[in-house]
Amino acid sequence: LLDESVDLIFDYGYDNDNINADLLLNETVVLCVPSSFKINEELRDYQLTFKDFSNGNYLEKNCKSVDLGLFKDEKFILLKQGNDMGMRALELCDEAGFAPKCSMYLDQLMTSYNMSRLGMGIALVSDTLIKSVSPTDELLFYKINSKNTIRQLYILSKKNKHLNKAMLKFIQTAKEIYS
């Protein structure tokens, strides 16, 4: 972006005074647990359904959330170092007082979701992803009791660089889709 080889970037953060950041959306990070995992039996009152995501119930203040520390003995699927969700997962686990037992490190959020669906471990995923996939009985979802589960997706552009009509329309369309 800074060397102008690309005009726009979608990213979860920025730390540069030469970049314009246009907030696209806020996402909520949730726990994605294979339904076959025994821990689900004791947490029935906290489980979220696909319907809870489609109607927004999971965002309500009265929606029960779990302490991530309850999952300290379970296997996790994490995204590789340098990935926002991978770093966020480690921070959330650290905040809950444990280092996750990792069964695999992956590059893509969708891949971690699918590996979790196959019973390979617990994944941390975004509500945006959950809203975009077909419902399945192979997974259960939990809201995590932490203020650090909100992440912001930005459209970034270089300051003082002209954005043409096509780029401005693209940004407008993206905002309309995700509003």
N, C-alpha and C positions, 0 to 999 in steps of 0.2 A: 504494500500500500504506500509506504513512504517513498519507495523508489519509482512509484507510478507504473509498475508493471501490471497492477490491477487497480480498478477504480473503486470497488466496494468490497467489503468483507462482512460476513456475519460472524460475530464472536461474542463470547460471554464476558468479556472484560477488555479493558484497555488501560494503559498507563503512559500516555504520551500527549504532550501539549500540542502536537502538530496534527492531532486527529479529531475530527468531529464524530461524536457518538449520538446516534439517533435511536432511542429505546424502541425496540420492536415489541417485546413481550416479557412478562414475568412468568417464569416457570416454577413449579413446585417439585422438589425431589421427593420421591416416595420409595418405599421398600417394596420390592417385587420378590415374593417368596413362592417357591414351588409348593403346590397344594399337598404334595405327598410328604412334606416335612412335618414331623411330629409336633414341633413347637406351635403350629397353627391351632392345635386342639385347645390349648389354654388361652388363646387370644381371639376367640370367636367374636367377642364384643367389639373388637378393634378393626375387624376386617372390612375392607372397602371393596365395592363391586365396580364393574364397568359402568353401571348406571350412576353410581356416586360421582364418577368423573364426568359423564355426559351432562348431568344436571347441576354440577358444581357443588354438591353437598360436602365434598371433601374440603372445600375452602371455608366452610362455616366455622365459626369459633367454637361451637358446641360439638364439632366432630372430634371424636376421641383420637388421641395420638399415643403411640407407643414409645417407650424408652428403648433406644437402639441397643443399649447394653443387654437387653434380654436375648439378643441374638449373638452374643459374644462367642458361643461355642459352635456356631454354625459355619458352614463354608460359604465364602463369598466369591462372586465373580466381579473383578474390578477392571476398569479401563486403565490402559498403560499410563505411565508417568508422562506428565505434560498435558494430559487431557483434563479439561476442567472437571468433568464428572469423576474422574479417577482421583484427583486431588481433593475434591469436595468429599468423596466417600471416606478417604483417609482422615480428613479433618473431623467429620461427623463421628466416626468410630473413636478417634482420639478424645473428642469431647465427651463421648459416652464411657470412656475409661478402658478401652481395649484396642488391641491391634487385630485387624480382621485376619482370619485364616483364609487365605486366598487359594481357590482351586484352579484359577486361570486368570491371565491378564489378556485383555482384548483391545482392539483398536476402535471398535464401533459400538455405540449405545444399543443399536438394534440387534447386533450380534449378542451382546450380553443379555438382552431381554429374551432372545430366542434360546440361548443356552440355559437360562433360568427356567424357561418354559419346559425344557427337556429334563429338568430336575438336577442340573449340574451345580446349582448353588444359588445364593441370594444375590440379586442385583439391585443397585440403586438406579432408578430411571426417572425420567421427567414425566409430568402429567401430559405434556404435549405428545409424547410418544404413545402413552396409553390411549389417548383420545384418537390416535390414528391407526390403531390395530384392531383386528377383529376380536370380539370377546372370546375367552377361553376359560375352561374350568381347571386348567392346569396350573394357574397362578392365583395367588391371593395378594392383596396390596394393603399396605399400612402407611398411615401418615406418621411421620417421625416427629417426636417432641424436640424441636430445635428451631431457633430462628434462622439458622444457617441453611435451611432447605429451600430458600427462595434464591433463584438465580435469574439474572437479567440478560436477555439476548439483545444485542445491539447491531445496527447496521453502521459500519464505520466507513468514513471517507477521509481523505487528506484535506486538512484545512487549506484554504486559499486555492483550491483546485476547482475549476468550473465543473458543475454537474450538468450535463446536457439534459434535454427534455426526456430522453429515453430512460436515463438513470433516475430522474425525479419521478417519472411515472412508475418505474419499477419499485422504488421506495414506497410510493403511495399505495400501490397494489399490495405489496407485502404487508403494510400496516392494516389495510382493509381486511385481508385474509385472516390475520392473527388478532384482530380487535375483538 
